[in-house]
Amino acid sequence: MSKKFVVSAICAALLGASAYAADPVVSTTGGLPGYEVIKASDEIAKLPRVKQTLVAPPNVPEHTLEAPATPRVVEVEMFIEEKEIEVEPGVFMWAFTFNGSVPGPLIVVHEGDYVELTLKNLSKNVLVHNIDFHASTGALGGGELTHVAPGEEVKLRWKAIKPGVHIYHCAPGGAMIPWHVVHGMNGAVVVLPKDGLKDKNGNKLTYDKAIYIGEQDFYIPKDENGNYKRYANAAESYADDKKVMDGLIPTHIVFGERKGHYTGDNSPTAKVGETLMIYHSQANRFTYPHLIGGHGEYVWERGNLADVPAQDLETWSIAAGSAGAAMYTFKQPGTYVYLNHNLIEALNLGALATIKVDGKWDNNLMEQLVAPRKFKE
């Protein structure tokens, strides 16, 4: 009996349904099985090819805001790794990851580019995985063409025709979809518009640096004594996880893979006068980003970068299953808190990060005129 069959049987047993076939239909044409296929243009093979080196969030891969002279084939490689993470001290969860990080890495391309992904499911894993790109067109975002069992790899190419910020996530089928997503198996793709970013007057917008915040909701089971449970492998927790998930109340909501992941020494940095773009995704829940001490000077709440941005928002919103972007030029130094402004989710459950900004303080913008002192009543 093949390992692929065993893994598929495990997944089907967990679901209580035949959501995983032992021998799934495989494309022999490159297209979706069962449909007539139009052959890809020979011109694609003539396009320049570039390799994008993916990096762990909140970092963003090197990219230019200027559109290339011609569309490119952008090669990216990702591996799937099931690994145990510590969400907060003493609280463990098996994460399903793209490239070993929660969230998965950000991919940045330009409108008209082709994304050529090689996806590898490490042989040490126990589950079948795939990938659904919200930025792509057809076959459940590529999900129907990328199912890989442990030890398998697949290669998928798709054209980036929709500019904006879009999430990607694992979507293996049925109840496995939310289970994989809330175990960290999601990330985002930026498709920069051909004409660049513009304000409401058509003026070009640029940024000096960018960060990527992936907001995660986790549902970690507890035992009869109220202690968080720990499991031996990635599949063992499914039944307990589902009970917590179905209650719709997260035990943790974090930026990255754990509480405080992007704080302290891990805080993103900037300088007064620098413009920062914050790309923010939430694959499963609504969220309300806010920069304490700053603003969303230009905001694309639904990630539609080709559209006119909203301006000067104090707090903005990002829908479940989507990503957005906000741009701000820092005017004062200090430690800024960037959070989900559901303050319970931010401060009690963990949905916040800090940004350390260096530079000179400007008393024209804020000045303490009198230090705290006693007063007569």
N, C-alpha and C positions, 0 to 999 in steps of 0.2 A: 504494500500500500504506500503511495507516494506521500511525502511530507505535505505537499499541496492539498491532497485530499484530506489528510488529518486536520490541517489547519482550518480548511473550509468546513469540515464537520464540526469542529469545536465552535466556530462562529455561529453556525446554524443552530447548534444545541443551545447556545447562550440566548439566541433570539427566540427560540421556540418556534421557528419557522424556517422555510428553505430560502432565506435571503441570500445565501451563498451557495452557488452551484459547485460541485466537485470539479466539473470540467466546463468552465464558462466559455461562451462563444468567443472565439478569437478572430479578429479582423485579418483577412488575407489580402485586403485591398488598401488598407490604410484608413478606410472610412467606416462608418457605422454598419455592422453586418445586417443584411436583409434589404439594403437600399442600393440603387444604382449609384455609382460613384463617378464624379467628374474628376479627371486626372488633374493634379496640381500643375500649375504653369511651369514650363521649363525655365522661365525667367528667375524663379526663386533661387535656383542653383547658381545663378550668376551674381547674386547680391553679395555685398561684403559681409563677412562673418566676424563677429566679435565675441569674446568670452567675458561674461560678467562674473566677477568673484563675489560671491555672496558672503555677508558678514552677519554676525549675531546682533539682534536688536539690543539697545535702541540705536545702534549704528546703522548707517545707510550706505549702500555700495556707491563707489565713485560714479558720478554721472555729470553730464552737462545739460544745462537748460536750453541750449541752442539745438534746434532740430538738425539731424544729419542731412547731408545733401541728397542722400538716397536712402530708402528703407534698408534695414540690415537684418540679418539673422543673428539674434542674440542668443548665444549658447549659455545655458545654466545647468548645473548639476545639483541635485538634492538627494540626500539619503534619508531614509526613515529609520528612526531609532526609538525603541521603547525603553525608557529608563526611569528609574525611581528618582523623584525629586523631593526636597524638603520644603514644603510650602511656607511653613513657619517652624521655629525650633520644636522638634519632636513630632511634627505632623508630616506624614509622608504620603505620597501619591505616585502611582505609575503614570508618567506622562507619555503620550504618543506624540513624537516630535518630528518636524521636518528639520534636518541638519542639527539635531541635538538641542535645539533651543525652543523655548516657549516665550513668545510666539515663534513661528518659522520666520526665516529671513525675508526682508523686503526685496522685491525685484523692481528695477526701474528701467523702463524702455520708452520709446517715443511712438506716437501714433503712426501706424503704417509698418512698424517693425514686426518681425516674426520672432516669437519666443520658441526656442527649441530646447525642451526640457528632457534631461535624462533623469529618471526617478528610480532609485534603488531601495529595495526593502531588505535591510540587513538580515543575514541568515540566522542571527541569534534571536530575532523577534519571533513572536508566536501568532501574530494576527495578520490578516489580509488588509491591505490599505490601498487607497487611490488618491486622486486629487481632482478637485472641482474648482476651476478658475472662474470667478464671476466676471472677469474681464473678457473671457473667450466666448466663442459662438458654437453651439451644437454639442450633442452627446453628453448632456448633463455637465457642461463646462469642462469636458474632457474626462469626467468621472467614469463614463462607460468604456473608455479606451485605455484606462490606466490601472486597472486592478492588478496588483502584484502581491504574490505570496512571499514569505520569507525566502531570501536567496534569489529572487527574481528582479529583473530590471525592465523598464519600458522606456520608449522614447516617443515624445509627443511634440508636434509643432502646431502652433496656432498663431493667427494674425491678430495684432492689437489694433482693432478698428474703433474701439470705444475709449476716448481719452477720459482720464479720471483716476481716482483711487478706488481700488476694488479688493475685496478679500478673496482668499483662496482657502479651502479647507478639505479635509478628508470627508468623503461621502460614500461609504461602502454599501449602504442600503439599510432600509428599515430603521429600527431603534438604534442600530449601530451608529447612525449619522450623528445624533446629538451626543452620544457617549464619546465618540472620538473627538468631536469638536470641544467639549468641555474638559477633555483631558489634554488640551493644549494644541491640538492638531489643526492649526490655522495660521495664516499669515496674510500678506497684502502685496499687491502689484500696483505700481504707479505707471500710468500711461500718460506721458506728457503730451499736451496738444501740439499740433504742427506749428501753430502760430504763437506758441508760448503762453505764459500766464499774463493776464491783463486785468486792469481795474475797470471800473464802470465807464471811464472815459477813453478806454482803449489804450491806455499807457501800459508799457511793459512792466511786469513785476518780476523781481529776482530775489533770491535769498542767498545768504552766505554759507549756511549750513543747514542740515536737516536731521531730524531724529524720527524714529519710528516707535510709537507706543502701541503695543498690543494688549488690550484689556481682556482679562480672563476671568470667567466665573467657574469656580470649582465646587464640587458637591462631595465632600469626603465623609463617609459613614462613621458613626460612633457605635461603641459597644453598649451593653446594658448599664454600664457604670458612667457613661458619658464621655469616655475616652476615645479619641480618634483611633480607628483601626488601621492596621498595616498589613499588606498583602505580599505574597511570595512572588507573584508575576503579574504581567499586564492583563491577563484574562480573569484572574481569580475574583476580582472585586465587582464584576459586572452586576450580579443580582443585587448586592447591597447598594451599589452606586445608583442603580435605577430607582430604587425606593426613595433615595434622597432627591435625585433629579426630578422625579415626578411630583415632589412637593413644591417645586419651583422656588425654593429658598436656598440660595447659595450659602455655603459655609465660609467661602472666601471669594473676594473680588479683588484682583490684583493687577498691577501693571507689570508684565513680564511673568515669571514663573513662581514668584514668592513675594510675601510681604516685604516691603522695603527694598525690592530688587534694584530700583533706580534711585536710591537715596544714598547719603553719606559719600563714601569714596567712589561709588558707582554712579553718582549724579552726572548727567550731561552738563557740559560747560558752554559758556558763551562770554562775550565781552560787550560792554556798553557800545552801542552803535552798530552791532551786528544784527542782521535779520535772520531769524530762525524760522524754519518751516517745521511744523509738528504734524506728521502723518499719524493718524489714530484709527485703530480698527476695533470693532467689537463684533465677533461672529455670532453671538447668541442673545445679547440683551441690549436694551436701549441705554445710552449713557449721555452724560452732560458735562463735557470738558470745560474747565475754567482755569485760567492762569492767575493766581493770586498776586496782585501787585502789577499785573499787566492786562492786556486785552487781546482779543482776536481782531487785529486790525484788518485783515482780509481772511475771510472764512468761506470754505466750501463744505457746507455741512454734509451734503450727500456725496462728496468726493467728485463732483462734476467739474473738473478743472478747466474745461473749455468754456464754461459759463461765467457770467459776471459774478464775482464773489460778493457776499455780504460784507459790510464794513463795520468795524468798531463795536463788535459784540462783547458783552461781558461774560456770557456763558452761551455755549452753543450745544447742539444736540446731534448725535449720530445714531441712526437707526440700527436695530439688531440686524446682523448679517450684512453690514456695510462698513465703509471706512470714510473718513473725512480728513480735512486738512485745514490748518490755521497758521497764519503768518504774523509774526510780531517782531518789531525792532526794539531792542532793549535800550532803555533810557536811564536806568539807575542800576548800580551794582547791588549785590546781595543774593540771598538764597530764595528763589521763587518756588512756590509749591504749585505744581500742575496736577489737578485732581478731577475726579468725577464729582460734580457738585451735588450729588446725593451724599450729604456729609456722613451719613451712617455708613454707606458703602465705602466711602473714602477712608474715614478715620477708624472705623471699627473693623471693617472687613479687608481694607488694604489697598483701595484703588487710588493710589497717588504716587507721584514722583517728585523729585526736587531738581531744579536747574540752578547751578551756581554761576553767577555772573560777576565778572571782574570789571573794574573801572572806577571812575571818580563819581562821588555822590554830588548831585545837583540840588542845592537848597532852593532853587527857584521852583522845583517841582514838589519838594516836600522838605520841611524843616521843623524840628522839634524846638518850639520857642521857649518852653519851660519844661525842665525835667520833672519827673514825679516828685512831689513834696507834700507835706501835710498842710491842711488848710483848717481854718477856724470855722466851726459850725455855728 
